[in-house]
Amino acid sequence: MKAEDFDKKFDDGQSIIDDLDLSRARRPEQEQKRVNVDFPIWMIQSLDKEARRLGVPRQSIIKMWLAERLEKIAS
């Protein structure tokens, strides 16, 4: 499909999803890399308590809190 045809289809409000190769799609700056971090037991217990209270996994609490902190220092 030519770019002009693709643009027209999009501009006309038609679905273009079937015309895209999503198998290679990626979200820049969102790739993940595993890291290991050792925490004291008291910290793990506190994280688990807060995670239970919110009904989310421990990892979510850690990611959320780190993201909040990093946003503060970036602005």
N, C-alpha and C positions, 0 to 999 in steps of 0.2 A: 504494500500500500504506500502510495506517495504521501509525503508529509502534508501536502495541501489537502488531500482527501481525509487524512486523519484529523487535521485541524478543523475541517468543515464538519465532520461527523461530531466532534467534540462540541464545537460552537453551536451546532443544531440541537444539542442536548441528548444525542444518541449515546448509548453505552459503547465505550471503547475497551472495556475490560477484556473482551475476547481477542482484541488486537494487540494486547500487551503480553510480553514474555515475563511473567512474574516469578519464574523459577530463579532468576538472577537478581531479583529486586533486593535491595538492602537499605537500611536506615543509617545514614552516616552519623557517626558519633554515638551509635547505639549498640555496636558490636560488644559482645561480652567477653571478659577474660576472667578466669577463675583465680582467686587469690586465697591464701590461707592466713588466718589471723588468730593468734592465741589470746583468749580473754581470761581474766580471773573468774573463778567460780561464782563469786558474788555478782559479777557483771552479767554472766549467763543467766543466773536466777532472776535478776531484775529484768533482763530482756525477755525471758520466757513469760514472766508475770504480765508484762505490758502486752506482749503478743497475744496471750490468752484473753486478756481484757478486750483487745480490739478484734480478736478472732482472725488473726493473720499469722503466718509463719514468722519465726524469729528473723529469718533472712530479710523479710519485708520491712521489719522495724529498722534493722541496721541500714538497709538501703535508703529508706525514707529519711532517717535522721542524718545520714551522711549527705544526702542530696540537699536537704534543707541547709545544712551548715555550709556546704560548698557554694550554694546560691548566695548566701549572705556575704561570703568573702569575695565572691566574683563581682558583686554589684557595688 
